[in-house]
Amino acid sequence: MKLTTVESSMLHAVGYDPETRTLEVAFNSGEKYQYYDVPPEEYEGLMAAESKGSYMRSNIIDEYDWAPIKRWRRRR
């Protein structure tokens, strides 16, 4: 899945697959998660949010099934 870098103190990059309704999020901590059965409106809301971290906490985290995926390391 192609991720788009975002400006956020919490998130590094976000991707979405509308066919599977899977949201993938790379956090600045190095953790990466997939969230399942996420409606496209939630992805659009996240990408449009002024505070992406607040949106994640309010609308995504603990609201959708999720699974961690391999840690990543940002290239410097």
One Martini backbone bead per residue (centre of mass of N, CA, C, O) as a GRO file, in nm:
protein
   76
    1MET     BB    1   0.097   0.036   0.022
    2LYS     BB    2   0.055   0.368  -0.025
    3LEU     BB    3   0.210   0.632   0.140
    4THR     BB    4   0.141   0.943   0.301
    5THR     BB    5   0.281   1.212   0.402
    6VAL     BB    6   0.246   1.381   0.717
    7GLU     BB    7   0.150   1.645   0.932
    8SER     BB    8   0.272   1.524   1.248
    9SER     BB    9   0.342   1.430   1.582
   10MET     BB   10   0.224   1.121   1.542
   11LEU     BB   11   0.241   1.104   1.226
   12HIS     BB   12   0.385   1.007   0.913
   13ALA     BB   13   0.180   0.796   0.760
   14VAL     BB   14  -0.081   0.733   0.501
   15GLY     BB   15  -0.314   0.470   0.402
   16TYR     BB   16  -0.554   0.350   0.138
   17ASP     BB   17  -0.797   0.080   0.072
   18PRO     BB   18  -1.105   0.073  -0.076
   19GLU     BB   19  -1.152  -0.233  -0.132
   20THR     BB   20  -1.071  -0.322   0.185
   21ARG     BB   21  -1.081  -0.093   0.402
   22THR     BB   22  -0.768  -0.010   0.455
   23LEU     BB   23  -0.575   0.129   0.715
   24GLU     BB   24  -0.252   0.286   0.713
   25VAL     BB   25  -0.014   0.347   0.988
   26ALA     BB   26   0.261   0.564   1.053
   27PHE     BB   27   0.442   0.624   1.323
   28ASN     BB   28   0.686   0.812   1.480
   29SER     BB   29   0.773   0.558   1.668
   30GLY     BB   30   0.762   0.301   1.436
   31GLU     BB   31   0.483   0.223   1.419
   32LYS     BB   32   0.255  -0.016   1.250
   33TYR     BB   33  -0.085  -0.004   1.117
   34GLN     BB   34  -0.392  -0.180   1.073
   35TYR     BB   35  -0.721  -0.093   0.965
   36TYR     BB   36  -1.052  -0.228   0.959
   37ASP     BB   37  -1.332  -0.133   0.799
   38VAL     BB   38  -1.284   0.157   0.676
   39PRO     BB   39  -1.426   0.422   0.582
   40PRO     BB   40  -1.368   0.667   0.353
   41GLU     BB   41  -1.454   0.905   0.540
   42GLU     BB   42  -1.230   0.861   0.750
   43TYR     BB   43  -0.991   0.910   0.570
   44GLU     BB   44  -1.075   1.193   0.478
   45GLY     BB   45  -1.088   1.312   0.763
   46LEU     BB   46  -0.794   1.266   0.835
   47MET     BB   47  -0.664   1.427   0.595
   48ALA     BB   48  -0.834   1.703   0.681
   49ALA     BB   49  -0.720   1.729   0.947
   50GLU     BB   50  -0.553   1.937   1.153
   51SER     BB   51  -0.551   1.690   1.370
   52LYS     BB   52  -0.450   1.373   1.330
   53GLY     BB   53  -0.419   1.268   1.619
   54SER     BB   54  -0.702   1.341   1.720
   55TYR     BB   55  -0.854   1.179   1.509
   56MET     BB   56  -0.743   0.906   1.581
   57ARG     BB   57  -0.839   0.901   1.879
   58SER     BB   58  -1.155   0.958   1.812
   59ASN     BB   59  -1.203   0.760   1.524
   60ILE     BB   60  -0.998   0.494   1.528
   61ILE     BB   61  -0.898   0.429   1.786
   62ASP     BB   62  -1.094   0.173   1.921
   63GLU     BB   63  -1.303   0.141   1.653
   64TYR     BB   64  -1.108  -0.063   1.507
   65ASP     BB   65  -0.973  -0.309   1.376
   66TRP     BB   66  -0.636  -0.440   1.440
   67ALA     BB   67  -0.279  -0.446   1.332
   68PRO     BB   68   0.035  -0.508   1.350
   69ILE     BB   69   0.329  -0.412   1.184
   70LYS     BB   70   0.616  -0.372   1.085
   71ARG     BB   71   0.864  -0.210   1.167
   72TRP     BB   72   0.999   0.111   1.104
   73ARG     BB   73   1.252   0.315   0.934
   74ARG     BB   74   1.354   0.620   0.897
   75ARG     BB   75   1.502   0.802   0.672
   76ARG     BB   76   1.785   1.048   0.683
   0.00000   0.00000   0.00000
